[in-house]
């Protein structure tokens, strides 16, 4: 093909439909004809329930991560103390660059600077 050629809108929708639905949807009639109405319906319901549970877990995980990120933005020190020295989500990308005891040293320095009165 030609460099920089684009797909038509219809072809784009066909590709997206194929990605979302896949070949499994085309096999459903064959499954119903080979296994029977009740067995295929039960299997389809089981797969639908499994998909629902999986989506629920993903949404719960995303909500939990958003809650942690919001608490880190609101009060980073309290969140760090609540994590018990483990790195926060925002620090996870920097684990290779940061020594393991760096967080504890930073917390101790903050505590020392807060306990000492400032000189006038």
C-alpha positions as CSV (number, residue, x, y, z in Angstrom):
1,X,0.0,0.0,0.0
2,X,0.7,3.6,-0.2
3,X,2.6,5.3,2.7
4,X,0.2,7.4,4.9
5,X,-2.9,5.6,3.6
6,X,-5.8,5.6,6.0
7,X,-8.7,3.2,6.5
8,X,-12.3,4.1,5.9
9,X,-14.6,4.7,8.8
10,X,-16.6,1.6,8.0
11,X,-13.5,-0.6,8.0
12,X,-12.4,1.0,11.3
13,X,-15.8,0.0,12.8
14,X,-15.4,-3.6,11.4
15,X,-12.0,-3.9,13.0
16,X,-13.2,-2.6,16.4
17,X,-16.2,-4.9,16.3
18,X,-13.9,-7.8,15.6
19,X,-11.7,-6.9,18.5
20,X,-14.6,-6.5,21.0
21,X,-16.8,-9.4,19.9
22,X,-14.1,-11.7,18.5
23,X,-14.7,-15.1,16.8
24,X,-16.3,-16.6,19.9
25,X,-19.6,-14.8,19.1
26,X,-19.7,-16.6,15.8
27,X,-19.3,-20.0,17.4
28,X,-22.3,-19.5,19.8
29,X,-24.9,-21.0,17.4
30,X,-22.7,-24.1,16.8
31,X,-22.4,-24.6,20.5
32,X,-26.1,-24.3,21.0
33,X,-26.8,-26.8,18.2
34,X,-24.2,-29.4,19.6
35,X,-24.9,-29.2,23.3
36,X,-28.6,-28.3,23.4
37,X,-30.5,-25.3,24.6
38,X,-30.3,-25.9,28.4
39,X,-26.6,-26.8,28.6
40,X,-25.5,-24.0,26.3
41,X,-27.7,-21.5,28.2
42,X,-26.3,-22.6,31.5
43,X,-22.7,-22.3,30.2
44,X,-23.5,-18.9,28.7
45,X,-24.9,-17.7,32.1
46,X,-21.9,-19.1,33.9
47,X,-19.6,-17.2,31.6
48,X,-21.6,-14.0,31.9
49,X,-21.5,-14.3,35.7
50,X,-17.7,-14.9,35.6
51,X,-17.3,-11.8,33.4
52,X,-19.4,-9.7,35.8
53,X,-17.3,-10.8,38.8
54,X,-14.1,-10.0,37.0
55,X,-15.3,-6.6,36.0
56,X,-16.3,-5.9,39.6
57,X,-12.9,-6.9,40.9
58,X,-11.2,-4.6,38.3
59,X,-13.5,-1.7,39.3
60,X,-12.8,-2.3,43.0
61,X,-9.1,-2.3,42.4
62,X,-9.2,0.9,40.4
63,X,-11.3,2.6,43.1
64,X,-8.8,1.4,45.8
65,X,-5.8,2.8,43.9
66,X,-7.6,6.1,43.3
67,X,-8.4,6.4,47.0
68,X,-4.7,5.8,47.9
69,X,-3.6,8.3,45.3
70,X,-6.1,10.9,46.6
71,X,-4.9,10.4,50.2
72,X,-1.3,10.7,49.1
73,X,-2.1,14.0,47.4
74,X,-4.0,15.3,50.5
75,X,-1.6,14.3,53.1
76,X,1.6,12.5,51.9
77,X,3.2,12.0,55.3
78,X,0.2,10.4,57.0
79,X,-0.1,8.0,54.0
80,X,3.5,7.1,54.2
81,X,3.3,6.3,57.9
82,X,0.1,4.3,57.3
83,X,2.0,2.2,54.7
84,X,4.6,1.3,57.4
85,X,7.6,2.4,55.4
86,X,6.6,0.7,52.2
87,X,6.9,2.9,49.1
88,X,3.8,4.7,48.0
89,X,2.1,4.2,44.6
90,X,3.6,7.4,43.3
91,X,7.1,6.2,44.3
92,X,6.8,2.8,42.7
93,X,8.3,3.9,39.4
94,X,11.5,5.1,41.2
95,X,12.3,1.9,43.1
96,X,15.4,1.1,41.1
97,X,16.8,4.6,41.7
98,X,16.0,4.8,45.4
99,X,17.8,2.8,48.2
100,X,15.5,0.7,50.4
101,X,16.1,2.7,53.6
102,X,15.7,6.1,52.0
103,X,12.0,6.5,53.1
104,X,12.9,5.8,56.7
105,X,15.7,8.3,56.7
106,X,13.5,11.0,55.2
107,X,10.8,10.4,57.9
108,X,13.4,10.5,60.7
109,X,14.8,13.8,59.3
110,X,11.2,15.3,59.2
111,X,10.6,14.1,62.8
112,X,13.9,15.6,64.0
113,X,13.3,18.9,62.3
114,X,9.8,19.2,63.8
115,X,10.9,18.3,67.4
116,X,13.7,20.9,67.4
117,X,12.6,24.5,67.8
118,X,13.9,26.9,65.2
119,X,16.6,29.4,66.2
120,X,15.7,33.1,65.9
